[in-house]
Amino acid sequence: MKPAGINPTGAADERVHAAARIVALALLANGEINEPELDVLRELRVLERLGLTAAQWQDTVEQTRQALQAATPARDGAALDAGTLAQWLEAVDEPSLRQLVLELCAGLVGADGTVGPRESTVLHRVVEQWGLGRDDQG
């Protein structure tokens, strides 16, 4: 069965690419990728569930890393301007893909046992812009 995110030419469509950027942002938000995060990446089958090849995922992580470096050249860690993140979030317009992104992001940011301020910000913005998680917790 062909993953939903891949079109016949093998390129990820824009929704899946935006979803992957958001997941990569969650992975990079604390400024490093550690072994527990890599373990969770594999356990959650992130690439398979997003329908990406390893090369597409690596390109996405590198593009996200470059966007973060451009946004925060003089600081440690990862912060992305709200406008760019809002655009990425807006591009993911399918409810099921939004739920998947939130699940993957939450799993990755909690992988090392702590959720840092920038990781928390990513999750907060995802939930806030998409309106997810609020009704489920009541």
N, C-alpha and C positions, 0 to 999 in steps of 0.2 A: 504494500500500500504506500502510495506516494504521500509524503508529509504535506499538510495543507499549505504551508508557507512557501512552497517552491512552485514556480510556474514551469511550463514545459521546457524552457530554456535553461532551467537550473538557477535562475536568479531569484532571490527573495523579493516578494512584493513589498511595497512601501510600508504597509501596516506591520508586517513581520519585521522589517528592517528597523522601524521605529520601536517596536516592542523589544527587539534585541538590544538596541541602544539603551533603553531604560534599564534592562536587566544588567547590561554591562556597567552602567552608571552605578547601580546598587553594588555590584562587585568591586568597583574601583573607589567607592565613596570614602572609604577610610584611608585612602592613599596607598594601599598595598593589596596584593592578592596573596592570601596565606593558604597553607595546606588544608585547614578545615574547610575553607571556602571552595577550594578545588574538589575536595571530597564531596561536598554538597552539590556542586555543579554536576558531578558525575551521578550521584545518587538520585537527583531530581531529573536526570536525563534532559537537561536544559536544551542542548542542541537538537536532540530528536524531537522534543515537544514543540520547539519553535520551528522545526522543519529546516534547520540550517546545516550546512556542511561544516566541518572543522575549519576550513579555509574562510568561509563566510563569517563564522564566529570570530576567528582571529582578526579578520579585517575590521569587524564591528568593534571589538575591544580596542584595537589600535586607534581607530577613528574617534572613539569616545575618549580615550586617553589623551589624544591630541586636542580635542575640544576642551577637556578639563585643563590641560596645560596652558592653552591660550587664554582661558578664563581666569586662571590663578597662577600667573607666572612667578610671583614673588612669595607664594605661600606653600606650605606643606599641605598634603591632603588634597581632597577633591571637592570642589564646589563648582557648580554650573549656574550660569545666570538663569533667573526664573523664566525669562522669555523663551530661551532655547528649550528648556525642559517642558514648558507649556506646549510648544510646537510639537515636540516628540510625543507628548501625551495625547494631544489632539489627533494626531495621525492614527492612533490606535482606537478605532471607533467600533469595534466589535465587542459586545459584552463578554463573550467567552474568552477572547484573547486578553481583555483587560483583567479578568479574574486570574487567568494563567500568569500574566506578568506580575500581578500582586503576589500570588503564591510563590513564584520563583524569587522575586525580590526579597520577600520576608524570609524565605529559607536561607538565602545567601547572606543577608545582613546579620542574621542570628547565628550563623555557622560557627563563629569563634567564641560564642558565649557572651559577647557584649555587643550592644548596639550603640555605636558612636553618634555624636551629634549630626554629622553629615549624612550618615546612613538613615538616621531617624528623619531627617529633613526630606530625603528622597521618598521614603515611605509615606510621610505626611502629605507631600505634594501629590503623590499618586492617588491616595485615598480622597484627598480634598477635591482635586480636579475631576476625578471620575465619580465621586460620590459613593465609593465602595466601602463596605465594612461597617457602616454605621447601623443599618437596620439589623444586621446579623448579630450584633453584640448585645442587643437589648433584651 
